[in-house]
């Protein structure tokens, strides 16, 4: 591939855990090391990234996907030259803009105006360039009258809007985005996606790390799927998302520990329309059918199934409970299927996942706890910034005096 913007060859990153005297990777790591008590346990190795190789053409939008701990952020830090790889090389052609963490490059005590100039200089813009683009940066960020307020008083969403606006108006040849749009509201996310498309049309290359599969699907025709530090798939988005979904399902939740094999195993979680068609994207007000297949190694009396719906930031939004809904499930034996049809979904537009719990004797011991499927809810107006977790219609009246 000749016209590439990014070329990675055998990138690996090893961290030595518990070692003393190891060389820090960044100034922040060095400062933390100075003030963190050292443990006397022996060192152990952790490979956050293993032999990652790929080429990305100029003008491509590529999504980097994977579950927590997959190595996505480590990869972007290496590409942005924040972290040095243990082995391998990375070559980037062109001007780089990176937005890797909320508030990166900002000074909390300075105003938004001052931070625009500070962050712009970090990204490589001189004062004249920032002067020329300042009004456009502020307008795009929607900060308005708060531009002269210290950013320590900003919400995380305001941080992201301003930081994204500065990075985007750098007119970068390459833009790296690491999950930062997750804290923005739906309308701003859409605005950023539109802006990213315009950057791409001008020939910019964009890498996006996100757990929001709807955003990835909308922005990126290609994905790189990572698992435990390795590149498992590099290709069309639909195929990568299907692999991501299948590998993320049915894992035992970290807090659940059973002596030996759990007495109940969830073997399949399917999300369907009310009519039974498979779906990952649902509209506000639509009903969702959750189909759970299970296998019980012993009889489970009075089983209590819980489908917990969690937002992309791990906030518990609601539970669907067979016990509280008085489903009166009597016994699990062998293999079977449980279905729950939700009421019309009133959650706001966001990405969600489902976790499945099974209790014995209604509210007794937990006998299964596993991750389930993910889905995205769609609405043009109802988003987390303006409407919280859910929105339902209320009845209003007005008495004139």
Buried (B, 14 or more C-beta within 10 A) or exposed (E): EEEBBBBBBEBBBBBBEEBEEEEEBEEEEEEEBEEEEEEEEEEEEEBBBBBBEBBBBBBBBBBBBBBEBBBBBBBBBBBBEBBEBBEBEBEBBBBBBBBBBBBBBBBEEBBBBBBBBBBBBBBEBEEEBBEEBBEEBBEBBBBEEBBEBBBEEBEEBBBBBBBBBBBBBBBBBBBBBBBBBBBBBBBBBBBBBEBBBEBBEEEBBBBBBBBBBBBBBBBBEBBBBBBBBBBBBBEEBEEBBBBBBEBBBBEBBEEEEBEEEBBBBBBBBBBBEEEEEEBBEBEBEBBBBBBBBBBBBEEBEBBBBBBBBBBBEEEEBBEBBBBEEEBEBEEBEEEEEBEBEBEEBBBBBBBBBBBBBBBBEBEEEBBBBBBBBBBBBBBEEBBBBEBEBBBEEEEEEEEEE
